[in-house]
Amino acid sequence: MESADSSKIPKRTVFVTVGTTLFDALIKAVDTPEVKQELYAKGYTHLLIQIGRGSYIPARSTGDDGSLAVEYFTFSSSIAESLSAASLVISHAGSGSIFETLRQRKPLIVVVNEDLMDNHQEELAEELAERKHLFCAHPQTLYQTIASMNLDSLLPYPAGDAKPVATLINKFLGFPVDKPKHTT
């Protein structure tokens, strides 16, 4: 049962996701006292962490001591519910996670996994950050990104026709590109 004081504070959840990857550096960065204190100072009340295949286990907390409540899980058949309930999302740089979060118009901090080879994810995250759709960080800069973020500076990602992008990707990957059919 919640105390009368805590029930007056609206629940504001930060959802952290690594997708199906192993990204312990992100989980460790989120689990630091500095990051958790900064999130709490910014008005967030709960931290829900999806740790994926990682081996690092974050510290759980009920939040009863006036700190952030912290829970974690490995995988879920769908993260849609966690994503839609979030007030802020901190995500790995997977394009699926990025675009699903932007589609739901959730504030987003993308943390780049520097251990990945041929890191096209970093290019995507940096481009979207440059366009002010999200914040881009690395595990070692996450605290500073949270401390300095201004959510009002973010611009909604415009929904659009994905066909040109899909065609470009298919062409790049060497798949056949549909050509307009001519009738004779």
C-alpha positions as CSV (number, residue, x, y, z in Angstrom):
1,M,0.0,0.0,0.0
2,E,1.3,3.4,-1.0
3,S,1.7,6.2,1.5
4,A,-0.5,9.3,1.0
5,D,2.6,11.3,0.1
6,S,3.8,9.0,-2.7
7,S,0.4,8.7,-4.3
8,K,0.4,12.5,-4.9
9,I,3.5,12.2,-7.1
10,P,2.6,11.2,-10.7
11,K,4.3,8.1,-11.9
12,R,6.9,9.0,-14.5
13,T,8.8,6.0,-15.8
14,V,12.1,5.9,-17.6
15,F,12.2,2.8,-19.8
16,V,15.7,1.5,-20.8
17,T,15.9,-1.0,-23.6
18,V,18.8,-2.9,-25.2
19,G,16.6,-4.9,-27.6
20,T,17.9,-8.4,-28.1
21,T,21.5,-7.4,-27.8
22,L,24.1,-7.6,-25.0
23,F,24.9,-4.0,-23.9
24,D,26.1,-4.2,-20.3
25,A,27.9,-0.8,-20.7
26,L,24.5,0.9,-21.1
27,I,23.0,-1.0,-18.1
28,K,26.0,-0.2,-15.9
29,A,25.8,3.5,-16.9
30,V,22.1,3.7,-16.0
31,D,22.7,1.9,-12.7
32,T,25.1,4.5,-11.4
33,P,23.9,6.6,-8.4
34,E,24.7,9.8,-10.3
35,V,22.4,8.9,-13.3
36,K,19.6,7.6,-11.0
37,Q,19.8,10.7,-8.8
38,E,19.7,13.0,-11.9
39,L,16.6,11.2,-13.3
40,Y,14.9,11.5,-9.9
41,A,15.8,15.2,-9.7
42,K,14.2,15.7,-13.1
43,G,11.0,14.3,-11.7
44,Y,11.1,10.7,-12.9
45,T,9.9,8.2,-10.3
46,H,10.5,4.7,-11.8
47,L,13.3,3.1,-13.8
48,L,12.3,0.0,-15.8
49,I,15.4,-1.7,-17.4
50,Q,15.3,-4.4,-20.1
51,I,18.7,-6.0,-19.8
52,G,18.5,-8.4,-22.8
53,R,21.3,-10.9,-23.0
54,G,23.5,-9.0,-20.6
55,S,25.2,-10.4,-17.6
56,Y,25.2,-7.2,-15.5
57,I,22.3,-7.1,-13.1
58,P,21.2,-3.7,-11.9
59,A,20.3,-3.0,-8.3
60,R,16.5,-3.2,-7.7
61,S,14.9,-0.5,-5.5
62,T,11.4,0.0,-4.2
63,G,11.9,3.8,-4.1
64,D,10.5,3.9,-0.6
65,D,13.6,5.8,0.6
66,G,12.8,8.8,-1.6
67,S,14.8,7.5,-4.6
68,L,14.0,6.1,-8.0
69,A,12.1,2.8,-8.0
70,V,14.1,0.3,-10.1
71,E,12.9,-2.9,-11.8
72,Y,14.5,-5.0,-14.5
73,F,13.7,-7.9,-16.8
74,T,15.5,-9.8,-19.6
75,F,13.1,-10.2,-22.4
76,S,9.4,-9.7,-23.1
77,S,7.3,-10.9,-26.0
78,S,6.4,-7.2,-26.5
79,I,7.9,-4.1,-25.1
80,A,5.0,-2.0,-26.5
81,E,3.3,-1.6,-23.1
82,S,6.6,-0.5,-21.4
83,L,7.3,1.9,-24.2
84,S,3.8,3.5,-24.2
85,A,3.9,3.9,-20.4
86,A,7.3,5.6,-20.5
87,S,7.8,9.3,-20.0
88,L,11.4,9.0,-21.3
89,V,13.1,6.2,-23.2
90,I,16.8,5.4,-23.1
91,S,17.6,2.9,-25.9
92,H,20.4,1.2,-27.7
93,A,20.9,2.5,-31.2
94,G,18.9,-0.2,-33.0
95,S,16.8,1.3,-35.8
96,G,13.7,-0.6,-34.8
97,S,13.8,0.7,-31.2
98,I,14.6,4.2,-32.4
99,F,11.8,4.5,-34.9
100,E,9.2,2.8,-32.7
101,T,10.0,5.2,-29.9
102,L,9.9,8.2,-32.2
103,R,6.6,7.0,-33.7
104,Q,5.1,7.0,-30.3
105,R,6.4,10.5,-29.8
106,K,8.4,9.6,-26.6
107,P,11.5,11.6,-25.6
108,L,14.5,9.5,-26.5
109,I,18.1,9.2,-25.5
110,V,20.0,6.8,-27.8
111,V,23.1,5.3,-26.4
112,V,25.6,4.1,-29.0
113,N,27.3,0.7,-28.4
114,E,30.9,1.4,-29.3
115,D,31.8,-2.3,-29.2
116,L,29.9,-2.9,-32.5
117,M,31.9,-3.2,-35.6
118,D,30.9,-1.1,-38.7
119,N,28.7,1.1,-36.5
120,H,26.0,2.3,-38.9
121,Q,23.8,2.7,-35.8
122,E,25.9,5.6,-34.6
123,E,25.5,7.3,-37.9
124,L,21.7,7.0,-37.7
125,A,21.6,8.2,-34.1
126,E,23.8,11.2,-34.8
127,E,21.8,12.2,-37.8
128,L,18.5,12.1,-35.9
129,A,20.1,14.0,-33.0
130,E,21.4,16.6,-35.4
131,R,17.8,17.0,-36.7
132,K,16.7,17.3,-33.0
133,H,14.5,14.2,-32.9
134,L,16.5,12.6,-30.1
135,F,19.5,13.0,-27.9
136,C,22.6,10.8,-28.7
137,A,25.0,9.6,-26.0
138,H,27.7,7.1,-25.3
139,P,27.7,5.1,-22.0
140,Q,30.4,7.4,-20.5
141,T,28.4,10.6,-21.5
142,L,24.9,9.4,-20.4
143,Y,24.9,11.3,-17.1
144,Q,25.9,14.6,-18.8
145,T,23.3,14.1,-21.5
146,I,20.6,13.6,-18.9
147,A,21.8,16.5,-16.8
148,S,21.8,18.9,-19.8
149,M,18.8,17.6,-21.8
150,N,16.0,20.0,-22.6
151,L,13.0,17.9,-23.7
152,D,11.3,21.0,-25.1
153,S,14.1,21.3,-27.7
154,L,13.1,18.0,-29.3
155,L,11.1,18.0,-32.6
156,P,8.6,15.4,-33.5
157,Y,9.7,12.9,-36.1
158,P,7.5,13.4,-39.1
159,A,5.7,10.2,-40.2
160,G,6.0,9.6,-43.8
161,D,6.2,7.3,-46.7
162,A,8.8,4.6,-46.0
163,K,8.8,3.3,-49.6
164,P,11.7,5.5,-50.8
165,V,13.8,4.5,-47.8
166,A,13.0,0.8,-48.2
167,T,13.9,1.0,-51.9
168,L,17.2,2.6,-51.1
169,I,18.0,0.0,-48.5
170,N,17.0,-2.9,-50.9
171,K,19.2,-1.4,-53.6
172,F,22.1,-1.0,-51.2
173,L,21.8,-4.6,-50.1
174,G,21.6,-5.8,-53.7
175,F,18.0,-6.9,-53.7
176,P,15.9,-6.4,-56.8
177,V,14.2,-3.1,-56.9
178,D,10.6,-3.0,-58.1
179,K,10.4,-1.0,-61.4
180,P,7.2,0.6,-62.6
181,K,5.3,-1.8,-64.9
182,H,4.6,-0.6,-68.4
183,T,1.6,-1.8,-70.3
184,T,1.9,-2.3,-74.0
